[in-house]
Amino acid sequence: MRVLITGGCGFIGSAVCRLAIAEIGATILNVDAMTYAANAANVAPVASDPRYRFLQADVADADAMRTAFAAFKPDFVMHLAAESHVDRSITGSAAFIRTNVVGAHVMLEAARGYWEGLDARAKERFRFLHVSTDEVYGSLGADGYFTEASPYDPRSPYSASKAAADHLASAWRETYGFPAIISNCSNNYGPYHFPEKLIPLVILNALEGKPLPVYGDGRNVRDWLFVEDHARALFAVLQNGRAGEKYLIGGRSEKTNLDVVHTICDALDALRPAATRRRDLITFVADRPGHDHRYAIDCAKTERELGWRPRESFETGLQKTVQWYLDNESWWRPIRERVYGGERLGLQA
Ligand SMILES: NC(=O)c1ccc[n+]([C@@H]2O[C@H](COP(=O)([O-])OP(=O)(O)OC[C@H]3O[C@@H](n4cnc5c(N)ncnc54)[C@H](O)[C@@H]3O)[C@@H](O)[C@H]2O)c1
């Protein structure tokens, strides 16, 4: 099984690379442009394996992608490379359009050109999994769930760029018969998570005794999934998903942001006691512009068709995550000091 993975030095992509080498037995080519969000350390556990290859390249570079397909000859593609932070998309949408929309188009075209040249058997087996987000469906009220049939209603520059790419993947299926599959997943958390996102940011600020910023009233709800469970789901979709289908992936773990922050505070107080209770560091700050109220996923189709279930509950996954940050200061310290120190992003001038 030869898998071309894009964005494999990021948070989810690196979990996919580690799983591919350690458990799935795949041979992989990791294509990553190494933006601020990438980290070679994320794939260090598998980088010396003979089944692991790396190419530093931009997914929006058509020549580089055509060459990568011709040289590596994948059976499957998992396209994860993206600009992924909603707050950054509010103040700088151009990079999101370029990587998430133009990059997805370039990947689809490079993959289609390669796929059309395959023999009948390889062509039949080939899949292109476009990894997307539940944010394309917009915001829910107190009730209800997103399903594969939910209408698109993206509200941030980030989710709009991901929605555009989803539509391209669907259109490539309809127009060219190209075997694209789309997965839409809820919020991930876990080890190697870049500390601009809520959970790692709060863990590190709490460890350093800094204020813990909570947007608005903290009542926004997200459905959390442990990143390694997402990586397993992606391989289930790749290997057993039907071409042209969509699969929703979620953790059935709805929490308000405030619940999440409280759980982190309590876990740290137990594991690394400090003079002040971590909950006392919570600071309510101006809300994110256009902050979606609630996301929740009905992943019954993925569970039924693919037999996938998350292994971690939110409580066990979060415990593992907090412990990982405690054990891996050598991973996060250079990021906090040199790449992103935790300052507020995404407020309009
Ligand atoms: N994080 C989540 O909770 C979540 C949930 C659902 C879906 N997703 C999707 O999963 C994918 C991965 O998300 P993540 O959280 O791991 O993101 P991330 O920001 O941690 O990593 C993105 C990776 O893509 C690479 N990249 C960015 N632009 C590139 C380009 N032009 N060419 C090649 N590589 C490029 C970066 O260098 C980085 O390694 C994204 O497509 C995202 O939309 C994320």
The ligand as a MOL file (V3000), in Angstrom:
LIG
                    3D

  0  0  0     0  0            999 V3000
M  V30 BEGIN CTAB
M  V30 COUNTS 44 48 0 0 0
M  V30 BEGIN ATOM
M  V30 1 N -7.3710 20.2680 13.5200 0
M  V30 2 C -8.6350 19.8990 13.4490 0
M  V30 3 O -9.3240 19.8620 14.4770 0
M  V30 4 C -9.2530 19.4980 12.1310 0
M  V30 5 C -10.5340 18.9620 12.1260 0
M  V30 6 C -11.0850 18.5320 10.9020 0
M  V30 7 C -10.3370 18.6430 9.7400 0
M  V30 8 N -9.0970 19.1920 9.7680 0 CHG=1
M  V30 9 C -8.3350 19.2480 8.5020 0
M  V30 10 O -7.2450 18.3360 8.6190 0
M  V30 11 C -6.1140 18.8150 7.9010 0
M  V30 12 C -4.9090 18.8870 8.8150 0
M  V30 13 O -5.1990 19.7730 9.9030 0
M  V30 14 P -4.1020 20.0360 11.0300 0
M  V30 15 O -4.8300 20.5070 12.2330 0
M  V30 16 O -3.1900 18.8770 11.1270 0 CHG=-1
M  V30 17 O -3.3080 21.2760 10.3770 0
M  V30 18 P -1.8750 21.8500 10.7300 0
M  V30 19 O -1.9900 23.3200 10.5340 0
M  V30 20 O -1.3780 21.3240 12.0250 0
M  V30 21 O -0.9330 21.2310 9.5930 0
M  V30 22 C -1.0290 21.5830 8.2450 0
M  V30 23 C 0.1840 21.0580 7.5190 0
M  V30 24 O 0.0310 21.3820 6.1230 0
M  V30 25 C 1.2450 21.9230 5.6580 0
M  V30 26 N 0.9630 22.8770 4.5680 0
M  V30 27 C 0.3360 24.0890 4.6820 0
M  V30 28 N 0.3060 24.6860 3.4830 0
M  V30 29 C 0.9060 23.8410 2.6030 0
M  V30 30 C 1.1640 23.8850 1.2180 0
M  V30 31 N 0.8140 24.9590 0.4700 0
M  V30 32 N 1.7920 22.8240 0.6330 0
M  V30 33 C 2.1490 21.7530 1.3660 0
M  V30 34 N 1.9500 21.6690 2.6990 0
M  V30 35 C 1.3330 22.6900 3.3020 0
M  V30 36 C 1.8600 22.6260 6.8430 0
M  V30 37 O 3.2610 22.8110 6.6630 0
M  V30 38 C 1.4990 21.6790 7.9800 0
M  V30 39 O 2.4730 20.6730 8.1480 0
M  V30 40 C -6.5350 20.1640 7.3100 0
M  V30 41 O -6.9250 19.9510 5.9790 0
M  V30 42 C -7.7140 20.5980 8.1750 0
M  V30 43 O -8.5850 21.4150 7.4480 0
M  V30 44 C -8.5300 19.6140 10.9360 0
M  V30 END ATOM
M  V30 BEGIN BOND
M  V30 1 1 1 2
M  V30 2 2 2 3
M  V30 3 1 2 4
M  V30 4 1 4 5
M  V30 5 2 4 44
M  V30 6 2 5 6
M  V30 7 1 6 7
M  V30 8 2 7 8
M  V30 9 1 8 9
M  V30 10 1 8 44
M  V30 11 1 9 10
M  V30 12 1 9 42
M  V30 13 1 10 11
M  V30 14 1 11 12
M  V30 15 1 11 40
M  V30 16 1 12 13
M  V30 17 1 13 14
M  V30 18 2 14 15
M  V30 19 1 14 16
M  V30 20 1 14 17
M  V30 21 1 17 18
M  V30 22 2 18 19
M  V30 23 1 18 20
M  V30 24 1 18 21
M  V30 25 1 21 22
M  V30 26 1 22 23
M  V30 27 1 23 24
M  V30 28 1 23 38
M  V30 29 1 24 25
M  V30 30 1 25 26
M  V30 31 1 25 36
M  V30 32 1 26 27
M  V30 33 1 26 35
M  V30 34 2 27 28
M  V30 35 1 28 29
M  V30 36 1 29 30
M  V30 37 2 29 35
M  V30 38 1 30 31
M  V30 39 2 30 32
M  V30 40 1 32 33
M  V30 41 2 33 34
M  V30 42 1 34 35
M  V30 43 1 36 37
M  V30 44 1 36 38
M  V30 45 1 38 39
M  V30 46 1 40 41
M  V30 47 1 40 42
M  V30 48 1 42 43
M  V30 END BOND
M  V30 END CTAB
M  END
